[in-house]
Structure formats: structure tokens, C-alpha cells
């Protein structure tokens, strides 16, 4: 779907306090207005969707500057607000057509109520259409729990973005693990993901992703790094750095940092573009804005797609990414699935393919935070379109496939945490297509990570003020 340049722009004010204004570049001709029973829907798709989203989800981002009653919307469409960049459409639409459009839009505005916040569920039981869930509190008091890994004895390793690593026993007692690398705990940086070596039972090796600092005459720069270490009791020893993204950056955001093993024993690493969308994601000589693939010791697989490309970083597997913060291997196909943050709108789910360009920032379904268009393209030859995109942005985080028999109602489900709207998103997937979505654990808090544990239970990590790890217990009946 291409971005529609000509859009009806009902003036609204963003949460960040700036006006969202699009200028139209196409002359409107009454001949183009669809004259049939579904014309309101088609007129919206042709003239409004590029600004307000195909399903009007973009309305959730706004406080209505000129009101959103039928009368307010009619006035905005017909007469516009020329001084604010809103054109008048009284010559393009009849009053009847405007009223039809207003009615259609009001139904769309009703649909965004699924994003509205409500009081947290004090009973700890969340009732859903598919399956009700009771929360079992495993750990509290960890400000920003970022990643989880499950040890063979059912203990859980939990990273805290501030730089601490915890070991939580089955009795729910937590101890701090020593030997954690020094991190740049600023902005979105710190200690992030954790994953066990596939042969952990024999070698006790774990991998940690974190924001690594480097002092320069221009101040402290930072990058995404991966260390490999041995867990000996409650201490990490024998560290070896297996990945260090280049170049370092002055920014403190978009690190990526998710880790996942492929079925062939290689380690996949997501790295964000660090806020530099003009250079990093499309430049193969830079590690930023890419997904990387390395061997367990940090060496490069011989079949990586850019190993023989002059000037390219050999660890790159795919490129054109913004900030991938979720990654999970499909339990049947072995494909690597990722999610990543768009700007304002355009969060994505993708299935990784080698040497593939995922578009950022050549294509996007989102706009800049200041309301300006970053690119008019949503698709382009040579760019892989997202499997799914969200408007508005849900700020996706960890992701996991539902397996086992405890959650039969969620079969074929892909779970994605939402930082922004504070819920767990359930995507029902068939033939590599998302056919349905359901909001779970609404308003639980900024949901940072979700994992399917070897014991068959789902665990979620929620940021402060909730600051907890929960196990999800199915409620029968």
C-alpha cells in the first residue's frame, strides 16, 4: 500500500504538543469521488488513510484541537483551517458525502477504545476472550527487567537495565550475580538481553548484550556489545567479547540488543540504527541498523550473505532495520522472526531472510515524531514489506511463540509485549500470516519481555512502577 499524498487532515494536536499537518499535493476533482453505497469507506481510503491510518488507529495519538463531535468534524472537512494547513473540501464533497464520511470516521474512532487505559486489575486475574490468566508473582523490585533466561534447575536469570543480573530460585528468592560487564546505563542503554549457550548443561556458558562505553576526547561514546561468560556459582567468569558493533555513537538509544539461536547453532543479534537513519541502516560498512549472525565463539559463518562483499561487515545477515527489540525462532520452521520500532507509527513484524533489505528509512508506515513525513514510500522494489505493521506504534518489545499444552487456546500464537500501551499482544498466525490479534493483560504496565519457559509456562517482565516478573497461570472454566 503506497502512502496517499492527498489526505484529509483533520487538525489534531499530538501528545508531544506539535500540530500534525499534511499538505495535499493532488487536485481534488468531484469526478473522482466514488458514487456507490460504500463511497464513505472508499473516500476515506483514498483521501484520509495516508494521514489517519487504514483503520483510523492514528487517532489514538491525538488530542482533538477543534473537537471530534459530528459538528466539529463536518466543519473541519468542509471549511478547513487554512492558516493551520488544513484545506477546505467544500468544492470536492457534497454535504451528504461529508456527513457520510463523518459517520464512517466516528465508527473508526470508537474502534480505538481498545487502547484506552483503565485501572490495573487488582484481583490479579485477567479475563480474555480466549483464555483467562492469573498472575503469579515471581520477582518484584527490579526497576527495568530487560531479559530472562531459564536454567536447567528452573532458576531464572533476570537482567536489569541498570546493570545488575539476578538469579531467582524456585522459592522466589533473588541473589545478585557478580562479574557483570560495566554498562552505559543511560537513556535506553544498559544491561539488556541474556541467553544460554545451547550446550549450557555441559559448559555453563551465557551470553549478555549490553551498551558498552568508550572514552574519547568528545566524551563517552557507546555501542551494542555481546559478551560470553561462564556462570560459576553466582559469578560470571572467563569473559570473552564476541561482538562489538561499529561505529560507536554519541546517542543513547536504539541499541536493539535481542539475542536468539538458530537451529544450526548460530547466534543472531539485533542492532538498532542508534538514531542515525540517514546513514546507518542502509550502509553495509556499518553494523548499526542490522541483524547479525555469528558463531558461538564470535567468528563469522562462511555462508553469511555479505562475507565476500567488498567493504561490507561480514557478520551482517539483514539490513534496513530501525530498532529491533523482539526476536523469536519459529518452533516448526526454524525461521527467525523479529519485531522493531517504527517512528510514530509503522512498528513491524518481519521474517528474516539473508541479504534482505527491510527498508528503513527508505520505506516506512510511520512519520517523524514532529509530525513530518520521513519518506513517502511504504513499499519499493528491492525492499521486503513487513509481515505486519502497527499504526499507532505499540512500541513492541520481547516476543515468544506459544508452545506446549498449557495454553491450547493460544495455539499458533506469537506473543509481543507493548511498552507504550502496557499489554501483551497475541497474534494468531497461519501460513506466515497474522489472521487475528488479541490484547492480553491490559494495563499491566510497560511489558518489556515475554518468554516461553522450558517448564511450559509463559513469563513476562514488566517495568516500574510495576517492576515485576510474572508467571502466567491459565484459569480453567
C-alpha positions, -999 to 999 in steps of 0.1 A, spaced: 0 0 0 15 33 -11 13 64 11 -16 86 -2 -2 121 -7 -36 137 -9 -51 134 26 -80 149 45 -62 164 75 -85 170 105 -63 191 127 -53 174 159 -26 180 184 -1 154 192 8 143 227 41 160 223 24 193 217 30 198 180 5 201 152 1 172 128 -2 188 94 0 173 59 -2 194 28 -21 179 -2 -3 177 -35 -31 165 -57 -60 184 -71 -93 171 -59 -119 165 -85 -155 157 -77 -154 132 -106 -131 111 -85 -155 107 -56 -168 72 -56 -206 72 -62 -218 40 -46 -231 26 -13 -196 22 1 -183 55 -10 -176 68 25 -153 39 31 -136 43 -2 -133 80 1 -117 75 34 -92 50 19 -84 73 -10 -82 107 8 -77 100 45 -59 68 52 -24 81 45 -28 106 74 -51 88 98 -42 52 92 -60 25 73 -81 16 104 -80 51 119 -56 38 145 -36 71 143 -65 89 161 -52 73 193 -22 96 192 -42 128 194 -60 154 214 -86 170 192 -77 206 188 -110 216 172 -132 189 187 -144 155 174 -182 157 175 -201 153 143 -204 190 140 -167 196 146 -156 170 120 -181 183 94 -168 218 99 -131 207 96 -137 188 64 -159 213 47 -143 246 57 -108 235 68 -83 256 88 -62 272 61 -39 290 85 -30 257 101 -25 238 68 -60 222 67 -75 226 33 -113 230 27 -131 203 8 -165 220 2 -159 220 -35 -148 184 -36 -176 168 -14 -213 175 -11 -228 179 23 -242 145 21 -208 130 13 -192 149 42 -219 136 66 -213 100 53 -176 104 59 -182 119 94 -204 89 103 -178 64 90 -150 82 109 -169 82 141 -172 44 139 -134 43 135 -129 65 165 -149 41 185 -126 12 175 -95 28 192 -111 24 226 -91 -9 228 -60 12 235 -76 32 263 -61 28 298 -81 16 328 -72 8 364 -49 -22 369 -67 -54 377 -65 -56 415 -77 -92 415 -46 -104 395 -70 -123 372 -73 -111 336 -103 -123 317 -99 -126 280 -120 -138 251 -97 -168 246 -83 -177 280 -83 -161 314 -50 -156 332 -39 -154 369 -6 -136 376 19 -155 398 45 -130 411 80 -144 408 101 -113 414 95 -77 424 116 -46 429 136 -48 396 131 -14 380 135 -23 344 138 -61 339 150 -65 303 157 -101 296 152 -136 311 169 -170 307 158 -203 324 184 -225 340 181 -264 339 172 -264 376 143 -239 370 161 -209 384 157 -178 363 184 -153 353 170 -118 350 189 -88 336 181 -53 350 189 -25 326 207 -5 353 235 -31 352 225 -59 376 220 -96 369 198 -116 393 193 -153 399 158 -162 411 152 -196 427 121 -217 426 114 -204 461 114 -169 445 145 -157 464 168 -135 443 206 -131 446 228 -108 426 253 -123 402 288 -108 402 311 -103 372 287 -84 351 304 -61 325 303 -24 330 275 -8 311 265 27 300 232 28 319 219 60 302 188 66 281 178 32 266 212 17 273 224 -7 300 224 -44 306 199 -59 282 193 -94 268 206 -128 281 206 -162 265 221 -196 275 245 -215 253 227 -244 235 250 -267 254 247 -249 287 242 -281 308 278 -290 300 296 -257 297 276 -232 318 281 -205 292 258 -175 290 257 -145 266 248 -110 276 240 -80 254 248 -45 267 256 -9 259 294 -6 260 311 27 266 344 42 252 360 73 265 371 98 238 381 135 237 345 141 226 331 124 256 318 88 262 306 70 231 286 38 233 277 8 212 260 -26 213 283 -54 225 279 -91 233 300 -109 260 303 -146 265 310 -158 301 309 -189 323 284 -189 352 303 -203 381 280 -203 412 269 -167 415 297 -152 395 304 -147 358 340 -156 349 361 -161 318 346 -133 297 351 -131 260 337 -103 239 322 -120 208 306 -89 191 311 -52 192 290 -30 168 309 -4 148 309 26 148 304 38 184 278 67 187 272 97 209 235 88 212 219 67 240 191 50 222 182 23 196 206 -4 207 185 -33 196 202 -60 217 180 -91 213 197 -125 210 184 -158 195 200 -191 185 191 -205 151 186 -242 146 221 -245 130 237 -232 162 245 -196 151 237 -166 172 215 -138 158 219 -103 172 198 -73 166 214 -39 165 195 -6 162 205 23 140 213 45 170 190 73 158 210 79 126 185 68 100 202 87 71 235 67 72 235 36 93 207 12 83 214 12 45 252 13 47 267 -22 47 301 -9 60 283 -1 94 270 -26 119 241 -3 130 206 -9 118 213 -46 111 207 -81 122 239 -100 126 248 -137 126 279 -151 143 292 -184 155 293 -192 192 329 -180 196 323 -148 176 337 -159 143 318 -154 111 298 -183 94 312 -189 59 278 -187 44 269 -153 57 254 -133 28 280 -104 27 312 -123 36 326 -117 1 311 -82 -5 339 -56 -5 336 -31 23 306 -49 40 307 -60 76 308 -98 73 285 -105 103 255 -88 87 226 -110 79 199 -85 70 198 -46 69 174 -17 68 163 -21 104 154 7 128 154 -7 163 145 -45 166 137 -53 202 120 -86 198 132 -118 182 120 -154 183 126 -186 163 96 -203 148 92 -236 166 84 -256 135 100 -238 105 131 -225 123 127 -191 107 138 -161 127 110 -136 134 117 -101 146 97 -70 156 110 -35 155 101 0 165 89 24 138 89 62 144 53 75 150 35 45 136 49 17 115 62 -8 141 68 -40 122 70 -78 124 94 -94 99 106 -128 89 144 -126 84 159 -136 51 196 -134 43 208 -103 24 174 -87 26 167 -50 30 138 -42 53 135 -7 42 144 18 70 144 47 63 137 44 26 103 30 33 81 32 64 45 33 75 54 58 102 61 95 104 86 115 123 79 124 160 74 161 150 47 151 126 67 155 94 68 128 67 102 110 67 95 91 35 65 90 12 72 53 3 57 24 21 70 -1 -4 97 -2 -30 113 -27 -53 142 -45 -36 127 -39 -1 109 -66 19 75 -54 31 66 -61 67 45 -91 75 25 -69 99 27 -32 109 10 -13 137 -4 22 135 -3 37 161 30 24 174 26 -1 202 64 1 210 70 -37 207 94 -54 230 101 -91 236 84 -118 217 78 -155 220 59 -184 203 33 -202 224 42 -239 226 32 -269 247 -2 -278 261 -8 -253 289 -23 -226 266 -42 -246 240 -64 -216 233 -34 -197 221 -22 -223 197 -1 -209 168 2 -177 188 30 -152 187 32 -130 218 46 -95 216 50 -71 245 38 -35 242 58 -9 261 36 20 251 1 6 257 11 -17 285 -3 -50 274 7 -83 258 -3 -87 222 -14 -121 209 -10 -126 172 -27 -157 158 -6 -169 129 -15 -192 100 7 -198 69 30 -170 80 2 -145 82 -13 -128 112 -50 -135 109 -61 -122 143 -48 -101 172 -60 -100 209 -50 -77 237 -40 -96 269 -31 -83 304 -44 -49 295 -27 -21 316 -4 -45 334 25 -20 328 53 -14 303 58 -50 292 95 -54 284 99 -92 278 79 -124 273 94 -159 273 82 -194 270 100 -213 297 111 -250 295 85 -258 322 57 -249 298 47 -216 314 48 -181 299 67 -155 319 66 -117 314 88 -89 326 72 -56 335 89 -23 341 85 1 370 63 12 387 50 -24 385 86 -37 384 80 -74 384 84 -108 368 51 -127 365 43 -163 356 10 -167 337 -13 -193 351 -42 -204 329 -76 -201 347 -98 -230 338 -135 -225 333 
